[in-house]
Amino acid sequence: MSSDHPPLVPSSSLHASRRRGGYKWGVFLACAIVVLVLAGIGFRSYFRSGGENVPQLVSRSRNQPPDPRLLYRGPFTNINPDTAFVGDAACTKCHEKIAASYRRHPMGQSIQPIDAILDRESYDPAHHIPFDALGARFSIERRGSEVWHRETFAEVTGQPPIALEMPVHFAIGSGTHGRSYLTERDGFLFQTPISWFQGKQFWNLSPGFGEQSLPGRPVGVSCLSCHANRVNHRKGTRNRFEQPILREGAIGCERCHGPGERHIESGSKWDIVNPLASEAGKYVLSADLRDAVCEQCHLEGEERVLRRGRDEFDFRPGLPLRDFWSVFVAEEEHGQAVSHVEQMRESRCYQRSKGDGKLGCTSCHDPHVYVPPDEQARYYRARCQTCHESTPCGMEEVQRRQRQPDDSCVACHMPSFRTIDVAHTASTNHRIPRKLDKQEKFSPRQHFAAVFLKPYPEDVLDANDADLRRDLAIAIVRSMLSRRASKVPQLQNPLPLLESALTNDPEDVTAWTCKGAYLQAMGEGNKALASFQSALERNPKEEKALLGAAETSYQLRQIENSLEYWQRLIALNPEMPLYRGECALILGDLGRWDEARVQCQACLRLEPNNVAARCLWIGCLIQEGKKEAARLEFQRVEALKPANIESLRARWEKEMR
């Protein structure tokens, strides 16, 4: 089962999923409630990391840790949080040449309005559009300066097709490896199911999409924080943004150099962070601090947890990343690292280099310069030779060029491999294997049901750091739930760590919500609900806590309470079909048909292939005596070809007699 949106009803009930179908009308509504209560709805899917890219929760307690930006005592003056951001245009006035070069770099094109790239895209069969997947046909249509992504789920004789159209507003990614696309619905952002894959030059299903995410995958601030310079996210919500959504577009100057207000006024080199600034022949920033500038986005780990009291955009160049984010990696059997940062740190080049000459991201990559494919072999060979000129390759040039005519160092020592989390895409091995025969032994990390998490890098572990233990507990729960694991490693029970964190800071909404999610997954419904309610007492509009409370209340047969939580979720996020559908089903159970009709229609507008919602709509029509309309609607259910169509047809015939 995909975890992007849990089904409207559990798989053990009559309404297994929108593809398997569901039929809920007449007297069956009263009976089905017992089945639904016993089966329950899994909360674990909501906490999936990496697939849904969901926003980190931010607590605002009375017991806040000190702000590391206020504790800074180094030479740069723009780290203080009072220093304002000024935008790329202000930087361009003095740095026009660098700014022009940077705009051609992939980071300078990390997010763009769709109309900025219209002339670079082709929507035709030669590029695999339309294509079929997950029982639907996907197509793209350009309408003047607009682009629409369309999903057609079924054709119905004599009726309009069952289809969903999404206007595209933003393209995520420069296109170097590919692009994904965002649609906005009244301030709520969703990723569409269609992506462009540059390597294969074709359109296909977006990475990680399953049937449950076809209405669009919610895109939160944790995703946009590494694709956009700054955004206007509404705290506590999953994917809601104020207008303008993008304060600035693609990753810009101040993400790597810090806010520019003071530097614009003074021109002083100490009023802006330059990661490569030197004084008396020495770098001002240590190698770790230089790398932290890149790692704010490029060090993913197995889980990243925003530190207590911090926001996604609080990090300032010049400070350690660990002051803002706790990063955890999985200690798995074969020990393979996934992210480029982890791989680089395992390389012999990194481990043997010292001091100012320590290998780092900018040893090979100039973030201001885009290197075209036909120049990459020469460019990166020159980078390698800055360290290896005195110790050249052991293979003679003639022999090397027989393997690689362009004499590329990277082709042999940083071979590409297929990624496991992004289909149709390759990544580069940053472990820099010295011997050519070692490249065959490298494989990306596989995913297991349960892992042992540890902080990364390990030297950041402080036995006295209560917040790090709190972050570890949150990471354990997220990893367990995202993997749908039945247990966690015995030595990593998160509950004592969470309870300790809440003793330290009872106002920690993130910890309360995470504790509730863990207890809910462990079958401790009453305790889970109490934890969710504790989170909501501190922030009544915390979306994750509301969702947990809605689901857990239903499992505990507190139907009216569950309905109230679903209604609060709809008020908070009216664009989520899950919320509308669950609310509609409960209203139908309670015989509140007028309200059920409203929510059912809203759900079908957002998710027209939802069989359970269509069956409920048939129930609404039968209640009104509109049997002909109900008959036509059942034809649409048949066209969707749910797996349980025979049982649905038998029930349908009985109800229509």
ABEGO torsion letter per residue (X at the ends): XBAABBBABBAABABABAAAEBBBBEAAAAAAAAAAAAAEBBAAAAABBGAAGBBBBBBBBABBBBBAAAABABABAAABAABBBAEAAAAAAAAAAAAAAAAABAAAAABBBAAAAAAABBBBAAAGOBBBBGGBBBBBBBBEABBBBBBBABBBBGBBBBBBBBBBABBBEAGAAEBBBBBBBGGBBBBBABBBBAAAGBBBBBBGBBAAAAAEBBBBAAAAAAABABBBBBBGBAABBBOBABABBBBBAAAAAEBAAAAAAAGBAAABBBAABBBGGBBABBAAAAAAAAAAAABAEABBBBBBGBBAAABBBGBBAAAABBBBBBBBAAGBBABAAAAAAABAAAAABBEAABBBAAAABBAABBBBAAAAAAAAAAAAAAAAAABBBABBAAAAAAABAAGBAAAAABBBBBBAABBGBBBBBAAGBABAAAAAABBBBBBBABBBBBBOBAAABBAABAAAAAAAAAAAAAAAAAAGBABBBAAABAAAAAAAAAAABAABAAAAAAAAAAAAAAGBAAAAAAAAAAAAAABAABAAAAAAAAAAAAAAGBAAAAAAAAAAAAAABAABAAAAAAAAAAAAAAGBAAAAAAAAAAAAAABAABAAAAAAAAAAAAAAGBAAAAAAAAAAAAAAGBAAAAAAAAAAAAAAX
